[in-house]
Amino acid sequence: MVNPLFEVHLLNEQGKELAKSLAGEFHGFLCSLEGMCGTEGREMAIVRTKLEEACFFAKKAMANRKDNQQA
C-alpha cells in the first residue's frame, strides 16, 4: 500500500474544471502583479516561482477532496 501522501488522484470532470479555474485565477493574479511591478528582476522571478508553487499546492488540495476524484 502506498502512503496517501504519494497517491495519484484521477480527477472527475468537476475536478478538471476546478483545476482549470485555479490556473486561471493564478494567471490573472500574476498578470495584475506584473502590471503593477513589471516583469523583470529577481524579485519578480521569485514571485512567479512562489505563485507556481502555491498553484501546485492549491491543485493538490483540491485533488485530495473525494468529491473531485474519479470513483
N, C-alpha and C positions, 0 to 999 in steps of 0.2 A: 504494500500500500504506500502511496506517495503522500508525503506531508502536504496538508492543504495549502501551505504557502506556495507550493510549486505546481499545483494542479493547473491544467488547461481548462478554460471555461469557454465553451462554444456559445456564442450569443444567439438568441432568437431575434426575430425581426424588430421587436421593441428595443432590445439591447443594441442592435446595429444602428438604429435611428438615434438612440441616445449617444452612442459613440460619435456619430457624425455631428450631433448637436454640440457636444462638448468640444470637439475640434473647432467648430465654427465660433464658439464663444471665446476660446483661447486665441484664435486668429484675430477676431475683432478687437480683443483687448490689446494684443501686440500691435496691431495697426494704430490704435489710439495712442499707445505709448510712443511708437515711432514718430507719430505726428507731433507729439509734444517734445520729445527728447532727441529726435534724429535717429539715424540708423547706424552711425559709425561709432567706433570706440570700444574699448574694453568693457566698459560698464554695460553697454547695450548688448554686447556679446553674452555677458553673464545673464542679463535679463532674458534673452532668448533661450539660453540653456536652462535657466530655472523654470521658465514657463513650459518648456518642453517636458521637463521632469514633472512639474505639477500636473500637466495634462495626462501624462502617463499614469500617475497615481490616481487621478480622478477616474480615468477609464478603468483602472484595475478595481477601484472601489465599486464602481457601477457594475462591472462584470462579476463581482463576488456576490451580488444580490441574486438569489434564486429566481426571482421573477423576470430577470433579464437573460437567463440561460435557457438553452435548449433542454427539453425534457429528456 
